[in-house]
Amino acid sequence: MKSFKKLALALVAALTMGTLVVTPASANTVSVDVTTEISGAGTAASPFTVKVPSDNVVSVADTSTVTNNEALLLTATVVAGTPVTFTAVGNVKLVSAIGATVSASAGSSSITVTPASTTASVYAFTTSTSASAVTVSVVGASTTLYLKGVAGPAYNLKMTVPTSGNISGKVTATFEVSDIFGNAVADTVTVTTLGGATAGTVTADALVTGKYTSDITLPATAGTIAVGASITAPTAVPTIGLAVTSQTAIVTVSDLSSALATANAALAAEKAARAADATAAAAALAAAVKAEQDKAAAAAITAAADLVKANAEIAKLKADAVTAKAAADKALADATAAHAAELAKVKADNDAAIAAMKKAFNSLATKWNKKNPTAKVALVK
């Protein structure tokens, strides 16, 4: 592909389907030249591609070989003296210049250049294989380009293996290979085993780049086995991080049928013990309940006897009360009768005395009246 990919404003608008924003009221225009040899159309569907700076030095090797370049040189053509703002979104970084001192951690997300002439330039690079955007804008016009990185050489290996398995069975080891920035990358994974296990063919995942699996056949005897995996050692870049090119894992191999039988026997023994405990607890509870019941029954009997005794005492008290009342009533009747007889005798005696006095008075009065006819005294009736 030729190095000059001039993206005029109208062309970018057509390719990116609306990513271009233009303000009609302004007379400013902006077009962008990509003067680095790259592949892709610069659209969201077909981003420009550059290598990620896996050696931690951002560089443009030349303009004739697509695969050697790690940055895009973006040159905007504008009206002379017009400030141009380059804005990166996502994983893109922008720098004003590149060279041996520009590392993968350098750069910023926005640079504004005010050119003395009609062109303003920056370099754009990325450490990710995901597509990101750079918008180049002036007052009243803008255009957007897309780019993504091509993964660097394999740098890190991650292995995942189950920690246990059954004798003569299989476990699946999974491997993930990535470059120094964590981008998935295809590579050759070598698997080794110790302890009687056998590693199967390493198979690449049909959908996920850099992912592989291998079935590990376990030995027929219980114990432990080791699974190792490795990738080709790359050139180390300590300024970013040390490479992880090998992994080791230990798998415990067990006779699961024997272990299951042992576990079942232990479970049965435990159940029997729990049943015995339950029986003993039930017997103890029954004995305790019976003792409480017997105690309650004895208390009830005692209470009943006390009630009978109390009832007998109450009956006696009632009978004594009745007898006492009868005696009191008789004494009262006797006293009343005696008092009445006494009153009758007193009254009779009084009546007799009064009668005698009346008789005597009347006798005297009669005699008086005979002697004193003019001064008679009335007789008492």
C-alpha positions as a Markdown table, in Angstrom:
| # | Residue | x | y | z |
|---|---|---|---|---|
| 1 | Met | 0.0 | 0.0 | 0.0 |
| 2 | Lys | 1.4 | 3.4 | -0.9 |
| 3 | Ser | 2.4 | 5.6 | 2.0 |
| 4 | Phe | 0.2 | 8.7 | 1.2 |
| 5 | Lys | -3.4 | 8.1 | 2.3 |
| 6 | Lys | -4.9 | 11.5 | 2.0 |
| 7 | Leu | -8.2 | 11.7 | 3.8 |
| 8 | Ala | -10.1 | 14.8 | 2.6 |
| 9 | Leu | -12.9 | 16.0 | 4.8 |
| 10 | Ala | -15.7 | 14.7 | 2.5 |
| 11 | Leu | -14.0 | 11.3 | 1.9 |
| 12 | Val | -13.6 | 10.7 | 5.7 |
| 13 | Ala | -17.3 | 11.6 | 6.2 |
| 14 | Ala | -18.3 | 9.0 | 3.7 |
| 15 | Leu | -16.1 | 6.3 | 5.1 |
| 16 | Thr | -16.9 | 6.8 | 8.8 |
| 17 | Met | -20.7 | 7.3 | 8.3 |
| 18 | Gly | -21.2 | 10.3 | 10.5 |
| 19 | Thr | -18.0 | 10.5 | 12.5 |
| 20 | Leu | -17.2 | 13.8 | 10.9 |
| 21 | Val | -18.6 | 17.0 | 12.4 |
| 22 | Val | -18.6 | 20.2 | 10.3 |
| 23 | Thr | -20.0 | 23.5 | 11.2 |
| 24 | Pro | -21.3 | 25.1 | 7.9 |
| 25 | Ala | -21.0 | 28.7 | 9.3 |
| 26 | Ser | -17.2 | 28.4 | 9.3 |
| 27 | Ala | -14.9 | 28.7 | 6.2 |
| 28 | Asn | -12.2 | 26.5 | 7.9 |
| 29 | Thr | -11.5 | 23.1 | 6.5 |
| 30 | Val | -9.1 | 20.3 | 7.6 |
| 31 | Ser | -7.7 | 17.3 | 5.8 |
| 32 | Val | -5.3 | 14.7 | 7.2 |
| 33 | Asp | -2.4 | 12.9 | 5.5 |
| 34 | Val | -1.1 | 9.6 | 7.1 |
| 35 | Thr | 2.5 | 9.6 | 5.9 |
| 36 | Thr | 3.4 | 6.3 | 7.5 |
| 37 | Glu | 3.1 | 3.0 | 5.6 |
| 38 | Ile | 0.2 | 1.2 | 7.2 |
| 39 | Ser | -2.7 | -1.0 | 6.3 |
| 40 | Gly | -6.4 | -0.3 | 6.8 |
| 41 | Ala | -8.7 | 2.5 | 5.7 |
| 42 | Gly | -8.8 | 4.5 | 8.9 |
| 43 | Thr | -12.5 | 3.8 | 9.5 |
| 44 | Ala | -14.2 | 2.3 | 12.4 |
| 45 | Ala | -14.8 | -0.9 | 10.4 |
| 46 | Ser | -11.3 | -0.9 | 9.0 |
| 47 | Pro | -8.9 | 0.9 | 11.3 |
| 48 | Phe | -5.3 | 1.7 | 10.4 |
| 49 | Thr | -3.0 | -0.9 | 12.0 |
| 50 | Val | 0.5 | -0.4 | 13.6 |
| 51 | Lys | 2.6 | -2.6 | 15.7 |
| 52 | Val | 2.5 | -2.1 | 19.5 |
| 53 | Pro | 5.8 | -0.8 | 20.9 |
| 54 | Ser | 6.7 | -4.1 | 22.5 |
| 55 | Asp | 10.3 | -3.1 | 23.0 |
| 56 | Asn | 9.2 | 0.0 | 24.9 |
| 57 | Val | 10.5 | 2.3 | 22.2 |
| 58 | Val | 8.0 | 4.0 | 19.9 |
| 59 | Ser | 9.5 | 4.3 | 16.4 |
| 60 | Val | 8.7 | 4.5 | 12.7 |
| 61 | Ala | 11.2 | 2.2 | 11.0 |
| 62 | Asp | 10.5 | 3.4 | 7.5 |
| 63 | Thr | 7.7 | 4.3 | 5.1 |
| 64 | Ser | 7.9 | 1.3 | 2.9 |
| 65 | Thr | 7.3 | -1.7 | 5.1 |
| 66 | Val | 3.8 | -1.9 | 6.7 |
| 67 | Thr | 4.8 | -4.4 | 9.5 |
| 68 | Asn | 7.7 | -2.4 | 11.0 |
| 69 | Asn | 5.9 | 0.8 | 12.0 |
| 70 | Glu | 4.8 | 1.6 | 15.5 |
| 71 | Ala | 3.3 | 5.0 | 15.1 |
| 72 | Leu | 1.2 | 7.0 | 12.6 |
| 73 | Leu | 2.4 | 10.4 | 11.5 |
| 74 | Leu | -0.8 | 12.5 | 11.2 |
| 75 | Thr | -0.4 | 15.7 | 9.2 |
| 76 | Ala | -3.3 | 18.1 | 9.1 |
| 77 | Thr | -3.6 | 20.7 | 6.3 |
| 78 | Val | -5.5 | 23.8 | 7.4 |
| 79 | Val | -5.6 | 27.6 | 6.8 |
| 80 | Ala | -2.3 | 29.0 | 7.7 |
| 81 | Gly | -2.0 | 29.8 | 11.4 |
| 82 | Thr | -5.2 | 28.0 | 12.4 |
| 83 | Pro | -4.8 | 26.1 | 15.7 |
| 84 | Val | -5.3 | 22.3 | 15.2 |
| 85 | Thr | -6.4 | 20.0 | 18.1 |
| 86 | Phe | -5.6 | 16.3 | 18.0 |
| 87 | Thr | -7.7 | 14.4 | 20.5 |
| 88 | Ala | -7.3 | 10.6 | 21.2 |
| 89 | Val | -10.0 | 8.5 | 22.6 |
| 90 | Gly | -9.4 | 5.0 | 24.0 |
| 91 | Asn | -6.0 | 3.4 | 24.1 |
| 92 | Val | -4.2 | 5.9 | 21.7 |
| 93 | Lys | -1.4 | 8.1 | 22.8 |
| 94 | Leu | -0.2 | 11.3 | 21.0 |
| 95 | Val | 3.3 | 12.7 | 21.0 |
| 96 | Ser | 4.9 | 15.5 | 19.1 |
| 97 | Ala | 8.0 | 13.6 | 18.1 |
| 98 | Ile | 9.3 | 10.0 | 18.4 |
| 99 | Gly | 12.7 | 8.5 | 19.0 |
| 100 | Ala | 14.7 | 6.4 | 21.3 |
| 101 | Thr | 13.5 | 8.3 | 24.3 |
| 102 | Val | 9.8 | 7.9 | 23.7 |
| 103 | Ser | 8.5 | 4.9 | 25.6 |
| 104 | Ala | 5.2 | 3.1 | 25.6 |
| 105 | Ser | 4.1 | 5.0 | 28.7 |
| 106 | Ala | 4.7 | 8.4 | 27.1 |
| 107 | Gly | 2.2 | 10.6 | 25.3 |
| 108 | Ser | -1.0 | 12.3 | 26.1 |
| 109 | Ser | -4.6 | 12.2 | 24.9 |
| 110 | Ser | -4.7 | 15.7 | 23.5 |
| 111 | Ile | -2.2 | 18.0 | 21.7 |
| 112 | Thr | -3.0 | 21.4 | 20.1 |
| 113 | Val | -0.6 | 22.7 | 17.4 |
| 114 | Thr | -0.7 | 26.2 | 15.9 |
| 115 | Pro | 1.3 | 25.9 | 12.7 |
| 116 | Ala | 3.2 | 28.8 | 11.2 |
| 117 | Ser | 2.3 | 27.4 | 7.8 |
| 118 | Thr | -0.6 | 25.3 | 6.7 |
| 119 | Thr | 0.4 | 22.0 | 8.2 |
| 120 | Ala | 0.4 | 20.6 | 11.8 |
| 121 | Ser | 1.7 | 17.1 | 12.7 |
| 122 | Val | 1.6 | 14.7 | 15.6 |
| 123 | Tyr | 2.4 | 11.0 | 16.0 |
| 124 | Ala | -0.2 | 8.5 | 17.3 |
| 125 | Phe | 0.6 | 5.1 | 18.8 |
| 126 | Thr | -1.3 | 2.4 | 20.8 |
| 127 | Thr | -0.5 | -0.5 | 23.1 |
| 128 | Ser | -3.8 | -2.2 | 22.5 |
| 129 | Thr | -5.3 | -4.3 | 19.7 |
| 130 | Ser | -8.7 | -2.7 | 20.3 |
| 131 | Ala | -9.7 | 0.0 | 17.9 |
| 132 | Ser | -9.4 | 3.6 | 19.2 |
| 133 | Ala | -10.0 | 7.0 | 17.6 |
| 134 | Val | -8.1 | 10.2 | 16.9 |
| 135 | Thr | -10.2 | 13.3 | 16.1 |
| 136 | Val | -8.4 | 16.2 | 14.3 |
| 137 | Ser | -10.3 | 19.5 | 14.6 |
| 138 | Val | -10.2 | 23.2 | 13.9 |
| 139 | Val | -12.9 | 25.7 | 14.6 |
| 140 | Gly | -15.8 | 24.7 | 12.4 |
| 141 | Ala | -14.5 | 21.4 | 11.1 |
| 142 | Ser | -13.1 | 18.0 | 12.2 |
| 143 | Thr | -12.3 | 14.6 | 11.0 |
| 144 | Thr | -11.9 | 11.3 | 12.8 |
| 145 | Leu | -9.4 | 8.5 | 12.1 |
| 146 | Tyr | -9.4 | 5.0 | 13.7 |
| 147 | Leu | -6.4 | 2.8 | 14.5 |
| 148 | Lys | -5.5 | -0.3 | 16.4 |
| 149 | Gly | -2.3 | -2.2 | 17.4 |
| 150 | Val | -1.0 | -5.4 | 16.1 |
| 151 | Ala | 0.1 | -7.6 | 19.1 |
| 152 | Gly | 3.8 | -8.0 | 19.8 |
| 153 | Pro | 5.6 | -11.3 | 20.3 |
| 154 | Ala | 4.4 | -13.7 | 23.0 |
| 155 | Tyr | 5.7 | -12.5 | 26.3 |
| 156 | Asn | 3.5 | -14.0 | 29.1 |
| 157 | Leu | 1.9 | -17.4 | 29.6 |
| 158 | Lys | -0.9 | -18.2 | 32.0 |
| 159 | Met | -1.9 | -21.8 | 32.8 |
| 160 | Thr | -5.0 | -23.1 | 34.6 |
| 161 | Val | -5.2 | -26.7 | 35.7 |
| 162 | Pro | -7.6 | -28.4 | 38.1 |
| 163 | Thr | -6.0 | -29.2 | 41.4 |
| 164 | Ser | -7.3 | -32.8 | 41.6 |
| 165 | Gly | -8.5 | -35.7 | 39.5 |
| 166 | Asn | -9.4 | -39.4 | 39.5 |
| 167 | Ile | -7.0 | -42.2 | 38.7 |
| 168 | Ser | -6.9 | -43.0 | 35.0 |
| 169 | Gly | -9.1 | -40.0 | 34.3 |
| 170 | Lys | -8.4 | -36.7 | 32.5 |
| 171 | Val | -8.1 | -33.1 | 33.5 |
| 172 | Thr | -8.0 | -30.2 | 31.0 |
| 173 | Ala | -5.2 | -27.7 | 31.2 |
| 174 | Thr | -5.9 | -24.2 | 29.7 |
| 175 | Phe | -3.3 | -21.8 | 28.5 |
| 176 | Glu | -3.5 | -18.1 | 27.6 |
| 177 | Val | -0.7 | -16.4 | 25.7 |
| 178 | Ser | -0.3 | -12.6 | 25.5 |
| 179 | Asp | 2.2 | -10.0 | 24.5 |
| 180 | Ile | 3.9 | -7.6 | 26.9 |
| 181 | Phe | 0.8 | -5.4 | 27.1 |
| 182 | Gly | -1.7 | -8.3 | 27.7 |
| 183 | Asn | -2.9 | -8.5 | 24.1 |
| 184 | Ala | -3.8 | -12.1 | 23.1 |
| 185 | Val | -1.3 | -13.5 | 20.6 |
| 186 | Ala | -0.9 | -16.9 | 18.9 |
| 187 | Asp | 2.2 | -18.9 | 19.8 |
| 188 | Thr | 3.4 | -22.4 | 20.3 |
| 189 | Val | 2.8 | -23.9 | 23.8 |
| 190 | Thr | 4.9 | -26.8 | 24.9 |
| 191 | Val | 3.4 | -29.0 | 27.7 |
| 192 | Thr | 5.4 | -31.5 | 29.9 |
| 193 | Thr | 4.3 | -33.8 | 32.7 |
| 194 | Leu | 5.9 | -35.7 | 35.6 |
| 195 | Gly | 4.6 | -38.4 | 37.8 |
| 196 | Gly | 3.1 | -40.8 | 35.2 |
| 197 | Ala | 0.7 | -38.4 | 33.5 |
| 198 | Thr | 0.5 | -37.9 | 29.8 |
| 199 | Ala | -0.2 | -34.6 | 28.0 |
| 200 | Gly | -2.4 | -34.7 | 24.9 |
| 201 | Thr | -2.1 | -32.5 | 21.8 |
| 202 | Val | -2.2 | -28.7 | 22.5 |
| 203 | Thr | -5.3 | -27.4 | 20.6 |
| 204 | Ala | -5.9 | -23.8 | 19.7 |
| 205 | Asp | -9.4 | -22.3 | 20.6 |
| 206 | Ala | -11.3 | -21.8 | 17.4 |
| 207 | Leu | -12.8 | -18.5 | 18.6 |
| 208 | Val | -10.3 | -17.0 | 21.0 |
| 209 | Thr | -6.8 | -16.0 | 19.9 |
| 210 | Gly | -4.0 | -17.0 | 22.2 |
| 211 | Lys | -6.1 | -19.6 | 24.1 |
| 212 | Tyr | -5.1 | -23.3 | 24.0 |
| 213 | Thr | -6.1 | -26.5 | 25.8 |
| 214 | Ser | -4.5 | -29.9 | 26.4 |
| 215 | Asp | -6.1 | -33.0 | 28.0 |
| 216 | Ile | -3.8 | -34.5 | 30.7 |
| 217 | Thr | -4.3 | -38.2 | 31.2 |
| 218 | Leu | -3.7 | -39.1 | 34.9 |
| 219 | Pro | -1.9 | -42.3 | 36.0 |
| 220 | Ala | -3.7 | -45.4 | 37.4 |
| 221 | Thr | -2.2 | -44.9 | 40.8 |
| 222 | Ala | -3.0 | -42.2 | 43.4 |
| 223 | Gly | -0.4 | -39.6 | 44.2 |
| 224 | Thr | 0.6 | -36.3 | 42.7 |
| 225 | Ile | 1.7 | -35.3 | 39.2 |
| 226 | Ala | 3.2 | -32.1 | 37.8 |
| 227 | Val | 2.1 | -30.3 | 34.7 |
| 228 | Gly | 4.5 | -27.8 | 33.1 |
| 229 | Ala | 4.0 | -25.4 | 30.1 |
| 230 | Ser | 6.3 | -23.0 | 28.3 |
| 231 | Ile | 6.6 | -20.7 | 25.4 |
| 232 | Thr | 9.7 | -19.5 | 23.6 |
| 233 | Ala | 11.5 | -17.0 | 25.7 |
| 234 | Pro | 11.3 | -13.5 | 24.1 |
| 235 | Thr | 13.7 | -10.6 | 24.4 |
| 236 | Ala | 13.1 | -9.3 | 27.9 |
| 237 | Val | 11.9 | -5.7 | 28.4 |
| 238 | Pro | 12.5 | -5.1 | 32.2 |
| 239 | Thr | 11.4 | -1.5 | 31.9 |
| 240 | Ile | 7.9 | -2.8 | 31.3 |
| 241 | Gly | 7.9 | -6.1 | 33.1 |
| 242 | Leu | 9.7 | -9.5 | 33.3 |
| 243 | Ala | 8.3 | -12.1 | 30.9 |
| 244 | Val | 6.4 | -15.1 | 32.3 |
| 245 | Thr | 7.3 | -17.9 | 29.9 |
| 246 | Ser | 6.7 | -21.0 | 31.9 |
| 247 | Gln | 4.1 | -22.2 | 34.4 |
| 248 | Thr | 3.9 | -25.3 | 36.7 |
| 249 | Ala | 1.0 | -26.8 | 38.5 |
| 250 | Ile | 0.5 | -29.8 | 40.8 |
| 251 | Val | -2.5 | -32.1 | 40.5 |
| 252 | Thr | -3.5 | -34.5 | 43.2 |
| 253 | Val | -4.5 | -37.8 | 41.8 |
| 254 | Ser | -7.0 | -39.8 | 43.9 |
| 255 | Asp | -8.9 | -43.1 | 43.7 |
| 256 | Leu | -12.2 | -41.5 | 43.9 |
| 257 | Ser | -14.2 | -44.8 | 44.0 |
| 258 | Ser | -12.2 | -45.9 | 47.1 |
| 259 | Ala | -12.4 | -42.5 | 48.6 |
| 260 | Leu | -16.1 | -42.5 | 48.0 |
| 261 | Ala | -16.5 | -46.0 | 49.6 |
| 262 | Thr | -14.4 | -44.8 | 52.5 |
| 263 | Ala | -16.5 | -41.7 | 52.8 |
| 264 | Asn | -19.7 | -43.7 | 52.6 |
| 265 | Ala | -18.5 | -46.0 | 55.3 |
| 266 | Ala | -17.5 | -43.1 | 57.5 |
| 267 | Leu | -20.9 | -41.5 | 56.8 |
| 268 | Ala | -22.7 | -44.8 | 57.7 |
| 269 | Ala | -20.7 | -45.0 | 60.9 |
| 270 | Glu | -21.5 | -41.4 | 61.7 |
| 271 | Lys | -25.2 | -42.1 | 61.0 |
| 272 | Ala | -25.1 | -45.1 | 63.3 |
| 273 | Ala | -23.4 | -43.1 | 66.0 |
| 274 | Arg | -25.9 | -40.3 | 65.6 |
| 275 | Ala | -28.8 | -42.9 | 65.7 |
| 276 | Ala | -27.3 | -44.3 | 68.9 |
| 277 | Asp | -27.0 | -40.8 | 70.4 |
| 278 | Ala | -30.6 | -40.1 | 69.3 |
| 279 | Thr | -31.8 | -43.4 | 71.0 |
| 280 | Ala | -29.9 | -42.6 | 74.2 |
| 281 | Ala | -31.2 | -39.0 | 74.2 |
| 282 | Ala | -34.8 | -40.3 | 73.6 |
| 283 | Ala | -34.4 | -42.8 | 76.5 |
| 284 | Ala | -33.0 | -40.1 | 78.8 |
| 285 | Leu | -35.8 | -37.8 | 77.8 |
| 286 | Ala | -38.4 | -40.5 | 78.4 |
| 287 | Ala | -36.9 | -41.2 | 81.8 |
| 288 | Ala | -36.9 | -37.5 | 82.7 |
| 289 | Val | -40.4 | -37.1 | 81.5 |
| 290 | Lys | -41.6 | -40.2 | 83.5 |
| 291 | Ala | -39.8 | -38.9 | 86.6 |
| 292 | Glu | -41.5 | -35.5 | 86.2 |
| 293 | Gln | -44.8 | -37.3 | 85.7 |
| 294 | Asp | -44.3 | -39.4 | 88.8 |
| 295 | Lys | -43.4 | -36.4 | 90.8 |
| 296 | Ala | -46.4 | -34.5 | 89.5 |
| 297 | Ala | -48.7 | -37.5 | 90.2 |
| 298 | Ala | -47.3 | -37.8 | 93.8 |
| 299 | Ala | -47.9 | -34.1 | 94.2 |
| 300 | Ala | -51.4 | -34.5 | 92.9 |
| 301 | Ile | -52.1 | -37.3 | 95.3 |
| 302 | Thr | -50.8 | -35.3 | 98.2 |
| 303 | Ala | -52.8 | -32.3 | 97.1 |
| 304 | Ala | -55.9 | -34.5 | 96.9 |
| 305 | Ala | -55.4 | -35.9 | 100.4 |
| 306 | Asp | -54.9 | -32.4 | 101.7 |
| 307 | Leu | -58.1 | -31.4 | 99.9 |
| 308 | Val | -60.0 | -34.3 | 101.5 |
| 309 | Lys | -58.6 | -33.4 | 104.9 |
| 310 | Ala | -59.5 | -29.8 | 104.4 |
| 311 | Asn | -63.0 | -30.7 | 103.2 |
| 312 | Ala | -63.5 | -32.9 | 106.4 |
| 313 | Glu | -62.3 | -30.0 | 108.6 |
| 314 | Ile | -64.7 | -27.7 | 106.8 |
| 315 | Ala | -67.6 | -30.1 | 107.2 |
| 316 | Lys | -66.8 | -30.4 | 110.9 |
| 317 | Leu | -66.6 | -26.7 | 111.3 |
| 318 | Lys | -70.0 | -26.4 | 109.5 |
| 319 | Ala | -71.5 | -29.1 | 111.8 |
| 320 | Asp | -70.0 | -27.4 | 114.9 |
| 321 | Ala | -71.4 | -24.1 | 113.6 |
| 322 | Val | -74.9 | -25.7 | 113.2 |
| 323 | Thr | -74.8 | -27.2 | 116.7 |
| 324 | Ala | -73.6 | -23.9 | 118.2 |
| 325 | Lys | -76.3 | -22.1 | 116.4 |
| 326 | Ala | -79.0 | -24.5 | 117.6 |
| 327 | Ala | -77.7 | -24.2 | 121.2 |
| 328 | Ala | -77.6 | -20.4 | 120.9 |
| 329 | Asp | -81.1 | -20.4 | 119.4 |
| 330 | Lys | -82.4 | -22.6 | 122.3 |
| 331 | Ala | -80.7 | -20.5 | 124.9 |
| 332 | Leu | -82.2 | -17.4 | 123.4 |
| 333 | Ala | -85.6 | -19.0 | 123.3 |
| 334 | Asp | -85.3 | -20.2 | 126.9 |
| 335 | Ala | -84.1 | -16.7 | 127.9 |
| 336 | Thr | -86.9 | -15.1 | 126.0 |
| 337 | Ala | -89.5 | -17.4 | 127.6 |
| 338 | Ala | -88.1 | -16.9 | 131.1 |
| 339 | His | -88.0 | -13.1 | 130.5 |
| 340 | Ala | -91.6 | -13.2 | 129.2 |
| 341 | Ala | -92.7 | -15.2 | 132.3 |
| 342 | Glu | -90.9 | -12.8 | 134.5 |
| 343 | Leu | -92.5 | -9.8 | 132.8 |
| 344 | Ala | -95.9 | -11.5 | 133.1 |
| 345 | Lys | -95.4 | -12.1 | 136.8 |
| 346 | Val | -94.1 | -8.5 | 137.3 |
| 347 | Lys | -97.0 | -7.2 | 135.4 |
| 348 | Ala | -99.5 | -9.4 | 137.3 |
| 349 | Asp | -97.9 | -8.3 | 140.6 |
| 350 | Asn | -98.1 | -4.7 | 139.5 |
| 351 | Asp | -101.6 | -5.1 | 138.3 |
| 352 | Ala | -102.6 | -6.7 | 141.6 |
| 353 | Ala | -100.8 | -3.9 | 143.6 |
| 354 | Ile | -102.5 | -1.2 | 141.5 |
| 355 | Ala | -105.9 | -2.9 | 141.9 |
| 356 | Ala | -105.3 | -3.1 | 145.7 |
| 357 | Met | -104.3 | 0.5 | 145.8 |
| 358 | Lys | -107.3 | 1.5 | 143.7 |
| 359 | Lys | -109.6 | -0.5 | 146.0 |
| 360 | Ala | -108.1 | 1.0 | 149.1 |
| 361 | Phe | -108.3 | 4.5 | 147.7 |
| 362 | Asn | -111.9 | 4.1 | 146.5 |
| 363 | Ser | -112.8 | 2.7 | 149.9 |
| 364 | Leu | -111.3 | 5.7 | 151.6 |
| 365 | Ala | -112.9 | 8.0 | 149.0 |
| 366 | Thr | -116.3 | 6.5 | 149.6 |
| 367 | Lys | -116.0 | 7.0 | 153.3 |
| 368 | Trp | -114.8 | 10.6 | 152.7 |
| 369 | Asn | -117.6 | 11.3 | 150.3 |
| 370 | Lys | -120.1 | 10.1 | 152.9 |
| 371 | Lys | -118.7 | 12.4 | 155.5 |
| 372 | Asn | -118.1 | 15.3 | 153.2 |
| 373 | Pro | -120.9 | 15.3 | 150.6 |
| 374 | Thr | -119.9 | 18.8 | 149.6 |
| 375 | Ala | -116.3 | 17.9 | 149.0 |
| 376 | Lys | -116.5 | 14.6 | 147.2 |
| 377 | Val | -113.5 | 12.9 | 145.8 |
| 378 | Ala | -113.7 | 11.1 | 142.4 |
| 379 | Leu | -113.2 | 7.4 | 142.6 |
| 380 | Val | -110.4 | 5.8 | 140.6 |
| 381 | Lys | -111.4 | 3.4 | 137.9 |
